Amino acid sequence: MYMHEAVSDRINEIRKENNVSIRRLSSLSKVPYSTLYAILTKKTKAIKIATLGNIICGLGISPQEFFTDSIFAKKFED
């Protein structure tokens, strides 16, 4: 698994747990819908730290909460 895939999976997991649509998360995080959609569908591999920070903030959690998940304990491919 690649890091961008883990990030996408984690965002989708939290988003679905909280019943937040992609459009709503786009609004909450101030990340353009097309950018967020590309991240969540794994069409982009390069996710800027600032963009990820905005998404995490839009989800209403801390970065620590976001990254404290077993998906990030796995070894990632280069």
N, CA, C and O atoms as a CHARMM CRD file, in Angstrom:
* protein
*
  312
    1    1 MET  N      0.84400  -1.16700   0.00000 PROA 1      0.00000
    2    1 MET  CA     0.00000   0.00000   0.00000 PROA 1      0.00000
    3    1 MET  C      0.89400   1.23800   0.00000 PROA 1      0.00000
    4    1 MET  O      1.97300   1.24400   0.59300 PROA 1      0.00000
    5    2 TYR  N      0.42900   2.27100  -0.67000 PROA 2      0.00000
    6    2 TYR  CA     1.13500   3.54300  -0.71800 PROA 2      0.00000
    7    2 TYR  C      0.50700   4.50500   0.28700 PROA 2      0.00000
    8    2 TYR  O     -0.65500   4.35400   0.66500 PROA 2      0.00000
    9    3 MET  N      1.28700   5.49000   0.71200 PROA 3      0.00000
   10    3 MET  CA     0.81500   6.45500   1.70800 PROA 3      0.00000
   11    3 MET  C     -0.44100   7.18700   1.23900 PROA 3      0.00000
   12    3 MET  O     -1.37400   7.37000   2.02100 PROA 3      0.00000
   13    4 HSD  N     -0.47900   7.60600  -0.02700 PROA 4      0.00000
   14    4 HSD  CA    -1.65600   8.34500  -0.50200 PROA 4      0.00000
   15    4 HSD  C     -2.91700   7.47800  -0.43500 PROA 4      0.00000
   16    4 HSD  O     -4.01500   8.00100  -0.24500 PROA 4      0.00000
   17    5 GLU  N     -2.77100   6.17900  -0.58600 PROA 5      0.00000
   18    5 GLU  CA    -3.91700   5.28000  -0.47800 PROA 5      0.00000
   19    5 GLU  C     -4.39500   5.18100   0.96600 PROA 5      0.00000
   20    5 GLU  O     -5.59700   5.16600   1.22900 PROA 5      0.00000
   21    6 ALA  N     -3.45500   5.11300   1.89400 PROA 6      0.00000
   22    6 ALA  CA    -3.80800   5.04600   3.31500 PROA 6      0.00000
   23    6 ALA  C     -4.50700   6.33100   3.75100 PROA 6      0.00000
   24    6 ALA  O     -5.49600   6.28900   4.48300 PROA 6      0.00000
   25    7 VAL  N     -3.99400   7.46300   3.30200 PROA 7      0.00000
   26    7 VAL  CA    -4.60600   8.75300   3.64400 PROA 7      0.00000
   27    7 VAL  C     -6.02800   8.81400   3.08600 PROA 7      0.00000
   28    7 VAL  O     -6.95600   9.22500   3.78300 PROA 7      0.00000
   29    8 SER  N     -6.19300   8.41200   1.84900 PROA 8      0.00000
   30    8 SER  CA    -7.51900   8.39600   1.22700 PROA 8      0.00000
   31    8 SER  C     -8.48100   7.48800   1.98700 PROA 8      0.00000
   32    8 SER  O     -9.61400   7.87300   2.27500 PROA 8      0.00000
   33    9 ASP  N     -8.02300   6.29000   2.30600 PROA 9      0.00000
   34    9 ASP  CA    -8.86600   5.34200   3.04200 PROA 9      0.00000
   35    9 ASP  C     -9.26900   5.89100   4.40400 PROA 9      0.00000
   36    9 ASP  O    -10.41000   5.72700   4.83400 PROA 9      0.00000
   37   10 ARG  N     -8.32500   6.54200   5.08000 PROA 10     0.00000
   38   10 ARG  CA    -8.60300   7.08300   6.41500 PROA 10     0.00000
   39   10 ARG  C     -9.60500   8.23800   6.34000 PROA 10     0.00000
   40   10 ARG  O    -10.52100   8.31600   7.15900 PROA 10     0.00000
   41   11 ILE  N     -9.43700   9.12400   5.37300 PROA 11     0.00000
   42   11 ILE  CA   -10.39600  10.22500   5.20500 PROA 11     0.00000
   43   11 ILE  C    -11.77900   9.66600   4.92800 PROA 11     0.00000
   44   11 ILE  O    -12.76000  10.09400   5.53500 PROA 11     0.00000
   45   12 ASN  N    -11.85900   8.71400   4.01500 PROA 12     0.00000
   46   12 ASN  CA   -13.16100   8.11900   3.67600 PROA 12     0.00000
   47   12 ASN  C    -13.78500   7.41800   4.87500 PROA 12     0.00000
   48   12 ASN  O    -14.99700   7.49400   5.07400 PROA 12     0.00000
   49   13 GLU  N    -12.98100   6.74500   5.66300 PROA 13     0.00000
   50   13 GLU  CA   -13.48400   6.05600   6.85100 PROA 13     0.00000
   51   13 GLU  C    -14.12600   7.05300   7.82000 PROA 13     0.00000
   52   13 GLU  O    -15.25000   6.84500   8.27700 PROA 13     0.00000
   53   14 ILE  N    -13.41500   8.12100   8.12700 PROA 14     0.00000
   54   14 ILE  CA   -13.92400   9.13000   9.06900 PROA 14     0.00000
   55   14 ILE  C    -15.13100   9.84400   8.47500 PROA 14     0.00000
   56   14 ILE  O    -16.11700  10.09600   9.16700 PROA 14     0.00000
   57   15 ARG  N    -15.04600  10.16600   7.20100 PROA 15     0.00000
   58   15 ARG  CA   -16.13600  10.86100   6.52000 PROA 15     0.00000
   59   15 ARG  C    -17.42100  10.04100   6.57800 PROA 15     0.00000
   60   15 ARG  O    -18.49300  10.57800   6.85800 PROA 15     0.00000
   61   16 LYS  N    -17.31300   8.75400   6.31600 PROA 16     0.00000
   62   16 LYS  CA   -18.49100   7.88300   6.31900 PROA 16     0.00000
   63   16 LYS  C    -19.02100   7.64400   7.72400 PROA 16     0.00000
   64   16 LYS  O    -20.23300   7.57100   7.92500 PROA 16     0.00000
   65   17 GLU  N    -18.11600   7.52000   8.71000 PROA 17     0.00000
   66   17 GLU  CA   -18.54700   7.35300  10.09800 PROA 17     0.00000
   67   17 GLU  C    -19.40000   8.53300  10.56200 PROA 17     0.00000
   68   17 GLU  O    -20.33200   8.37500  11.35100 PROA 17     0.00000
   69   18 ASN  N    -19.06200   9.71200  10.05800 PROA 18     0.00000
   70   18 ASN  CA   -19.75000  10.93400  10.46300 PROA 18     0.00000
   71   18 ASN  C    -20.80800  11.38300   9.45600 PROA 18     0.00000
   72   18 ASN  O    -21.37800  12.46700   9.57800 PROA 18     0.00000
   73   19 ASN  N    -21.06000  10.53100   8.45900 PROA 19     0.00000
   74   19 ASN  CA   -22.08000  10.80800   7.44900 PROA 19     0.00000
   75   19 ASN  C    -21.87000  12.17200   6.77700 PROA 19     0.00000
   76   19 ASN  O    -22.79900  12.97100   6.66100 PROA 19     0.00000
   77   20 VAL  N    -20.63600  12.41600   6.34200 PROA 20     0.00000
   78   20 VAL  CA   -20.27500  13.67500   5.68900 PROA 20     0.00000
   79   20 VAL  C    -20.01200  13.38700   4.21200 PROA 20     0.00000
   80   20 VAL  O    -19.17100  12.55300   3.87600 PROA 20     0.00000
   81   21 SER  N    -20.72700  14.07200   3.34400 PROA 21     0.00000
   82   21 SER  CA   -20.53100  13.88500   1.90900 PROA 21     0.00000
   83   21 SER  C    -19.22000  14.54800   1.47900 PROA 21     0.00000
   84   21 SER  O    -18.64800  15.36000   2.20700 PROA 21     0.00000
   85   22 ILE  N    -18.76700  14.19000   0.30200 PROA 22     0.00000
   86   22 ILE  CA   -17.55500  14.80300  -0.24500 PROA 22     0.00000
   87   22 ILE  C    -17.78600  16.29500  -0.42500 PROA 22     0.00000
   88   22 ILE  O    -16.91200  17.10400  -0.11400 PROA 22     0.00000
   89   23 ARG  N    -18.95100  16.65700  -0.92100 PROA 23     0.00000
   90   23 ARG  CA   -19.26700  18.07200  -1.13400 PROA 23     0.00000
   91   23 ARG  C    -19.24900  18.84100   0.19300 PROA 23     0.00000
   92   23 ARG  O    -18.73400  19.95700   0.26100 PROA 23     0.00000
   93   24 ARG  N    -19.81000  18.24400   1.23700 PROA 24     0.00000
   94   24 ARG  CA   -19.83900  18.89800   2.54900 PROA 24     0.00000
   95   24 ARG  C    -18.42800  19.03100   3.11700 PROA 24     0.00000
   96   24 ARG  O    -18.07700  20.07600   3.66300 PROA 24     0.00000
   97   25 LEU  N    -17.62000  17.98300   2.99100 PROA 25     0.00000
   98   25 LEU  CA   -16.24500  18.04500   3.46900 PROA 25     0.00000
   99   25 LEU  C    -15.45300  19.09300   2.69300 PROA 25     0.00000
  100   25 LEU  O    -14.60600  19.78000   3.26400 PROA 25     0.00000
  101   26 SER  N    -15.71800  19.21500   1.42400 PROA 26     0.00000
  102   26 SER  CA   -15.07100  20.24200   0.61300 PROA 26     0.00000
  103   26 SER  C    -15.37300  21.62300   1.17500 PROA 26     0.00000
  104   26 SER  O    -14.48500  22.46800   1.28700 PROA 26     0.00000
  105   27 SER  N    -16.61600  21.84100   1.52300 PROA 27     0.00000
  106   27 SER  CA   -17.02400  23.12000   2.09900 PROA 27     0.00000
  107   27 SER  C    -16.39500  23.34500   3.47200 PROA 27     0.00000
  108   27 SER  O    -15.88200  24.43000   3.74900 PROA 27     0.00000
  109   28 LEU  N    -16.43000  22.33100   4.32800 PROA 28     0.00000
  110   28 LEU  CA   -15.88400  22.44100   5.67900 PROA 28     0.00000
  111   28 LEU  C    -14.37300  22.65800   5.68800 PROA 28     0.00000
  112   28 LEU  O    -13.84500  23.38700   6.52800 PROA 28     0.00000
  113   29 SER  N    -13.69100  22.02500   4.75300 PROA 29     0.00000
  114   29 SER  CA   -12.22300  22.08000   4.72500 PROA 29     0.00000
  115   29 SER  C    -11.68000  23.17900   3.82500 PROA 29     0.00000
  116   29 SER  O    -10.48700  23.48100   3.84400 PROA 29     0.00000
  117   30 LYS  N    -12.57000  23.77500   3.03600 PROA 30     0.00000
  118   30 LYS  CA   -12.16200  24.80800   2.07300 PROA 30     0.00000
  119   30 LYS  C    -11.17000  24.26600   1.03900 PROA 30     0.00000
  120   30 LYS  O    -10.30200  24.98500   0.54400 PROA 30     0.00000
  121   31 VAL  N    -11.32700  22.98700   0.73500 PROA 31     0.00000
  122   31 VAL  CA   -10.53500  22.33600  -0.31200 PROA 31     0.00000
  123   31 VAL  C    -11.45900  22.17200  -1.51200 PROA 31     0.00000
  124   31 VAL  O    -12.56600  21.65500  -1.36300 PROA 31     0.00000
  125   32 PRO  N    -11.03100  22.60200  -2.70100 PROA 32     0.00000
  126   32 PRO  CA   -11.90700  22.46900  -3.86100 PROA 32     0.00000
  127   32 PRO  C    -12.40900  21.02900  -4.03800 PROA 32     0.00000
  128   32 PRO  O    -11.67900  20.06500  -3.80500 PROA 32     0.00000
  129   33 TYR  N    -13.65800  20.91600  -4.45000 PROA 33     0.00000
  130   33 TYR  CA   -14.28700  19.60100  -4.62300 PROA 33     0.00000
  131   33 TYR  C    -13.45300  18.71000  -5.52900 PROA 33     0.00000
  132   33 TYR  O    -13.24700  17.53600  -5.22000 PROA 33     0.00000
  133   34 SER  N    -12.97100  19.24800  -6.64000 PROA 34     0.00000
  134   34 SER  CA   -12.20400  18.42900  -7.59700 PROA 34     0.00000
  135   34 SER  C    -10.92100  17.89100  -6.96800 PROA 34     0.00000
  136   34 SER  O    -10.52900  16.75500  -7.23600 PROA 34     0.00000
  137   35 THR  N    -10.27200  18.69200  -6.14300 PROA 35     0.00000
  138   35 THR  CA    -9.05900  18.25300  -5.44600 PROA 35     0.00000
  139   35 THR  C     -9.38400  17.16100  -4.44800 PROA 35     0.00000
  140   35 THR  O     -8.71500  16.12800  -4.40700 PROA 35     0.00000
  141   36 LEU  N    -10.41200  17.38900  -3.64300 PROA 36     0.00000
  142   36 LEU  CA   -10.81500  16.41000  -2.64200 PROA 36     0.00000
  143   36 LEU  C    -11.24600  15.10800  -3.30400 PROA 36     0.00000
  144   36 LEU  O    -10.87700  14.02700  -2.84500 PROA 36     0.00000
  145   37 TYR  N    -12.01900  15.20200  -4.37500 PROA 37     0.00000
  146   37 TYR  CA   -12.47600  14.01100  -5.08800 PROA 37     0.00000
  147   37 TYR  C    -11.28400  13.21500  -5.62900 PROA 37     0.00000
  148   37 TYR  O    -11.26900  11.98700  -5.54800 PROA 37     0.00000
  149   38 ALA  N    -10.29900  13.90700  -6.17300 PROA 38     0.00000
  150   38 ALA  CA    -9.11200  13.22900  -6.71100 PROA 38     0.00000
  151   38 ALA  C     -8.34700  12.50500  -5.60300 PROA 38     0.00000
  152   38 ALA  O     -7.81600  11.41500  -5.81900 PROA 38     0.00000
  153   39 ILE  N     -8.29300  13.11100  -4.42300 PROA 39     0.00000
  154   39 ILE  CA    -7.62100  12.47100  -3.28600 PROA 39     0.00000
  155   39 ILE  C     -8.40100  11.24200  -2.83600 PROA 39     0.00000
  156   39 ILE  O     -7.82300  10.17600  -2.62900 PROA 39     0.00000
  157   40 LEU  N     -9.71100  11.39300  -2.68500 PROA 40     0.00000
  158   40 LEU  CA   -10.53700  10.31700  -2.14400 PROA 40     0.00000
  159   40 LEU  C    -10.71100   9.14400  -3.10200 PROA 40     0.00000
  160   40 LEU  O    -10.99800   8.02900  -2.66600 PROA 40     0.00000
  161   41 THR  N    -10.54400   9.37800  -4.38800 PROA 41     0.00000
  162   41 THR  CA   -10.64800   8.29400  -5.36900 PROA 41     0.00000
  163   41 THR  C     -9.27100   7.79300  -5.79600 PROA 41     0.00000
  164   41 THR  O     -9.14600   6.97600  -6.70800 PROA 41     0.00000
  165   42 LYS  N     -8.23900   8.30200  -5.11500 PROA 42     0.00000
  166   42 LYS  CA    -6.85200   7.87200  -5.32300 PROA 42     0.00000
  167   42 LYS  C     -6.33700   8.17200  -6.72900 PROA 42     0.00000
  168   42 LYS  O     -5.46100   7.47400  -7.24100 PROA 42     0.00000
  169   43 LYS  N     -6.88800   9.21400  -7.34300 PROA 43     0.00000
  170   43 LYS  CA    -6.43500   9.61300  -8.67000 PROA 43     0.00000
  171   43 LYS  C     -5.19800  10.50500  -8.59900 PROA 43     0.00000
  172   43 LYS  O     -4.51100  10.69900  -9.60200 PROA 43     0.00000
  173   44 THR  N     -4.91900  11.03800  -7.43500 PROA 44     0.00000
  174   44 THR  CA    -3.71500  11.83500  -7.23900 PROA 44     0.00000
  175   44 THR  C     -2.83700  11.17300  -6.18300 PROA 44     0.00000
  176   44 THR  O     -3.32700  10.63700  -5.18900 PROA 44     0.00000
  177   45 LYS  N     -1.54800  11.22300  -6.42000 PROA 45     0.00000
  178   45 LYS  CA    -0.59900  10.62000  -5.48000 PROA 45     0.00000
  179   45 LYS  C      0.07000  11.68700  -4.62900 PROA 45     0.00000
  180   45 LYS  O      0.61100  11.38600  -3.56500 PROA 45     0.00000
  181   46 ALA  N      0.03800  12.92300  -5.08800 PROA 46     0.00000
  182   46 ALA  CA     0.71400  14.01700  -4.39400 PROA 46     0.00000
  183   46 ALA  C     -0.31700  14.83700  -3.61600 PROA 46     0.00000
  184   46 ALA  O     -1.11600  15.57300  -4.19500 PROA 46     0.00000
  185   47 ILE  N     -0.27800  14.69200  -2.29500 PROA 47     0.00000
  186   47 ILE  CA    -1.19100  15.43300  -1.43500 PROA 47     0.00000
  187   47 ILE  C     -0.35700  16.42100  -0.62500 PROA 47     0.00000
  188   47 ILE  O      0.51900  16.02200   0.14200 PROA 47     0.00000
  189   48 LYS  N     -0.63300  17.70100  -0.79800 PROA 48     0.00000
  190   48 LYS  CA     0.11300  18.71200  -0.05500 PROA 48     0.00000
  191   48 LYS  C     -0.23400  18.63300   1.42200 PROA 48     0.00000
  192   48 LYS  O     -1.37100  18.34500   1.79400 PROA 48     0.00000
  193   49 ILE  N      0.75000  18.89000   2.24200 PROA 49     0.00000
  194   49 ILE  CA     0.56000  18.86100   3.69500 PROA 49     0.00000
  195   49 ILE  C     -0.51200  19.86700   4.10700 PROA 49     0.00000
  196   49 ILE  O     -1.35100  19.55800   4.95400 PROA 49     0.00000
  197   50 ALA  N     -0.49800  21.05500   3.52800 PROA 50     0.00000
  198   50 ALA  CA    -1.48800  22.08300   3.87200 PROA 50     0.00000
  199   50 ALA  C     -2.89500  21.61800   3.51100 PROA 50     0.00000
  200   50 ALA  O     -3.84200  21.86100   4.26000 PROA 50     0.00000
  201   51 THR  N     -3.03100  20.96000   2.38100 PROA 51     0.00000
  202   51 THR  CA    -4.33800  20.44800   1.95800 PROA 51     0.00000
  203   51 THR  C     -4.81600  19.37300   2.92600 PROA 51     0.00000
  204   51 THR  O     -5.97500  19.38000   3.34300 PROA 51     0.00000
  205   52 LEU  N     -3.92900  18.45400   3.28400 PROA 52     0.00000
  206   52 LEU  CA    -4.28900  17.40600   4.23800 PROA 52     0.00000
  207   52 LEU  C     -4.66800  18.02300   5.58100 PROA 52     0.00000
  208   52 LEU  O     -5.62200  17.57800   6.22000 PROA 52     0.00000
  209   53 GLY  N     -3.93800  19.03100   6.00600 PROA 53     0.00000
  210   53 GLY  CA    -4.26200  19.72500   7.24800 PROA 53     0.00000
  211   53 GLY  C     -5.65100  20.33200   7.21300 PROA 53     0.00000
  212   53 GLY  O     -6.39700  20.25100   8.18900 PROA 53     0.00000
  213   54 ASN  N     -5.99900  20.94100   6.09000 PROA 54     0.00000
  214   54 ASN  CA    -7.33700  21.52200   5.93600 PROA 54     0.00000
  215   54 ASN  C     -8.41800  20.44800   5.97800 PROA 54     0.00000
  216   54 ASN  O     -9.47700  20.65600   6.57000 PROA 54     0.00000
  217   55 ILE  N     -8.15900  19.31200   5.35700 PROA 55     0.00000
  218   55 ILE  CA    -9.12600  18.21900   5.34700 PROA 55     0.00000
  219   55 ILE  C     -9.32000  17.67300   6.76400 PROA 55     0.00000
  220   55 ILE  O    -10.44700  17.45200   7.20500 PROA 55     0.00000
  221   56 ILE  N     -8.21700  17.46300   7.46100 PROA 56     0.00000
  222   56 ILE  CA    -8.29500  16.95500   8.83300 PROA 56     0.00000
  223   56 ILE  C     -9.07800  17.93600   9.71300 PROA 56     0.00000
  224   56 ILE  O     -9.90900  17.52400  10.52200 PROA 56     0.00000
  225   57 CYS  N     -8.81200  19.20500   9.55300 PROA 57     0.00000
  226   57 CYS  CA    -9.53900  20.23800  10.29700 PROA 57     0.00000
  227   57 CYS  C    -11.02300  20.19100   9.93700 PROA 57     0.00000
  228   57 CYS  O    -11.87900  20.29500  10.81500 PROA 57     0.00000
  229   58 GLY  N    -11.32600  20.03700   8.66200 PROA 58     0.00000
  230   58 GLY  CA   -12.71100  19.93800   8.20400 PROA 58     0.00000
  231   58 GLY  C    -13.42800  18.72800   8.77700 PROA 58     0.00000
  232   58 GLY  O    -14.64300  18.75400   8.97100 PROA 58     0.00000
  233   59 LEU  N    -12.68200  17.67500   9.04500 PROA 59     0.00000
  234   59 LEU  CA   -13.25800  16.47900   9.66200 PROA 59     0.00000
  235   59 LEU  C    -13.51100  16.67800  11.15900 PROA 59     0.00000
  236   59 LEU  O    -14.19500  15.88000  11.80000 PROA 59     0.00000
  237   60 GLY  N    -12.94500  17.75700  11.69900 PROA 60     0.00000
  238   60 GLY  CA   -13.15200  18.07600  13.11100 PROA 60     0.00000
  239   60 GLY  C    -12.32800  17.24400  14.06900 PROA 60     0.00000
  240   60 GLY  O    -12.73000  17.01300  15.21000 PROA 60     0.00000
  241   61 ILE  N    -11.17100  16.79200  13.60200 PROA 61     0.00000
  242   61 ILE  CA   -10.28900  15.99900  14.46100 PROA 61     0.00000
  243   61 ILE  C     -8.88900  16.58800  14.41800 PROA 61     0.00000
  244   61 ILE  O     -8.60200  17.46600  13.60500 PROA 61     0.00000
  245   62 SER  N     -8.02200  16.10500  15.29300 PROA 62     0.00000
  246   62 SER  CA    -6.64000  16.56700  15.31300 PROA 62     0.00000
  247   62 SER  C     -5.79700  15.67700  14.39200 PROA 62     0.00000
  248   62 SER  O     -6.19700  14.55500  14.08100 PROA 62     0.00000
  249   63 PRO  N     -4.64400  16.16700  13.95800 PROA 63     0.00000
  250   63 PRO  CA    -3.74200  15.32000  13.16900 PROA 63     0.00000
  251   63 PRO  C     -3.36900  14.04000  13.91100 PROA 63     0.00000
  252   63 PRO  O     -3.24600  12.97700  13.30300 PROA 63     0.00000
  253   64 GLN  N     -3.18800  14.14800  15.23100 PROA 64     0.00000
  254   64 GLN  CA    -2.85300  12.96500  16.02200 PROA 64     0.00000
  255   64 GLN  C     -3.96300  11.92200  15.93300 PROA 64     0.00000
  256   64 GLN  O     -3.68800  10.73300  15.77300 PROA 64     0.00000
  257   65 GLU  N     -5.21600  12.36500  16.03600 PROA 65     0.00000
  258   65 GLU  CA    -6.34300  11.42900  15.91200 PROA 65     0.00000
  259   65 GLU  C     -6.37900  10.80000  14.52800 PROA 65     0.00000
  260   65 GLU  O     -6.68600   9.61700  14.37600 PROA 65     0.00000
  261   66 PHE  N     -6.06100  11.61000  13.52100 PROA 66     0.00000
  262   66 PHE  CA    -6.08800  11.11300  12.14100 PROA 66     0.00000
  263   66 PHE  C     -5.05200  10.01700  11.93700 PROA 66     0.00000
  264   66 PHE  O     -5.35200   8.96600  11.37100 PROA 66     0.00000
  265   67 PHE  N     -3.82900  10.26600  12.40200 PROA 67     0.00000
  266   67 PHE  CA    -2.73500   9.33200  12.13700 PROA 67     0.00000
  267   67 PHE  C     -2.62400   8.20200  13.15600 PROA 67     0.00000
  268   67 PHE  O     -1.84800   7.26700  12.95600 PROA 67     0.00000
  269   68 THR  N     -3.39100   8.27500  14.24800 PROA 68     0.00000
  270   68 THR  CA    -3.38900   7.18900  15.22400 PROA 68     0.00000
  271   68 THR  C     -4.39700   6.14600  14.76900 PROA 68     0.00000
  272   68 THR  O     -5.50300   6.05300  15.30200 PROA 68     0.00000
  273   69 ASP  N     -4.00400   5.38200  13.79500 PROA 69     0.00000
  274   69 ASP  CA    -4.84700   4.34500  13.21600 PROA 69     0.00000
  275   69 ASP  C     -3.93100   3.23700  12.71800 PROA 69     0.00000
  276   69 ASP  O     -2.81500   3.49700  12.26800 PROA 69     0.00000
  277   70 SER  N     -4.40300   2.02300  12.80000 PROA 70     0.00000
  278   70 SER  CA    -3.56300   0.88000  12.41400 PROA 70     0.00000
  279   70 SER  C     -3.14000   0.92200  10.95400 PROA 70     0.00000
  280   70 SER  O     -2.13300   0.31100  10.59400 PROA 70     0.00000
  281   71 ILE  N     -3.86900   1.61400  10.11400 PROA 71     0.00000
  282   71 ILE  CA    -3.49900   1.68300   8.69600 PROA 71     0.00000
  283   71 ILE  C     -2.13200   2.36500   8.51100 PROA 71     0.00000
  284   71 ILE  O     -1.42500   2.10000   7.53900 PROA 71     0.00000
  285   72 PHE  N     -1.77200   3.24600   9.45700 PROA 72     0.00000
  286   72 PHE  CA    -0.48800   3.94600   9.34900 PROA 72     0.00000
  287   72 PHE  C      0.64900   3.18400  10.04300 PROA 72     0.00000
  288   72 PHE  O      1.79400   3.63500  10.03200 PROA 72     0.00000
  289   73 ALA  N      0.33800   2.04600  10.63600 PROA 73     0.00000
  290   73 ALA  CA     1.37100   1.21900  11.26800 PROA 73     0.00000
  291   73 ALA  C      2.00400   0.25400  10.26900 PROA 73     0.00000
  292   73 ALA  O      2.99800  -0.40500  10.57300 PROA 73     0.00000
  293   74 LYS  N      1.42600   0.17800   9.09100 PROA 74     0.00000
  294   74 LYS  CA     1.92700  -0.73600   8.06300 PROA 74     0.00000
  295   74 LYS  C      3.12200  -0.11300   7.33900 PROA 74     0.00000
  296   74 LYS  O      3.31800   1.10200   7.36300 PROA 74     0.00000
  297   75 LYS  N      3.90200  -0.95800   6.70800 PROA 75     0.00000
  298   75 LYS  CA     5.01300  -0.49300   5.90200 PROA 75     0.00000
  299   75 LYS  C      4.46500  -0.03900   4.54300 PROA 75     0.00000
  300   75 LYS  O      3.64100  -0.72300   3.93500 PROA 75     0.00000
  301   76 PHE  N      4.93200   1.11400   4.08200 PROA 76     0.00000
  302   76 PHE  CA     4.47600   1.64000   2.81700 PROA 76     0.00000
  303   76 PHE  C      5.50000   1.39600   1.72500 PROA 76     0.00000
  304   76 PHE  O      6.70400   1.32500   1.97200 PROA 76     0.00000
  305   77 GLU  N      4.98700   1.27200   0.51700 PROA 77     0.00000
  306   77 GLU  CA     5.85800   1.10100  -0.63500 PROA 77     0.00000
  307   77 GLU  C      6.46500   2.44000  -1.01100 PROA 77     0.00000
  308   77 GLU  O      5.94900   3.49200  -0.63400 PROA 77     0.00000
  309   78 ASP  N      7.55400   2.40100  -1.75100 PROA 78     0.00000
  310   78 ASP  CA     8.22700   3.64500  -2.17400 PROA 78     0.00000
  311   78 ASP  C      7.51500   4.32000  -3.26200 PROA 78     0.00000
  312   78 ASP  O      7.95200   5.37300  -3.72600 PROA 78     0.00000
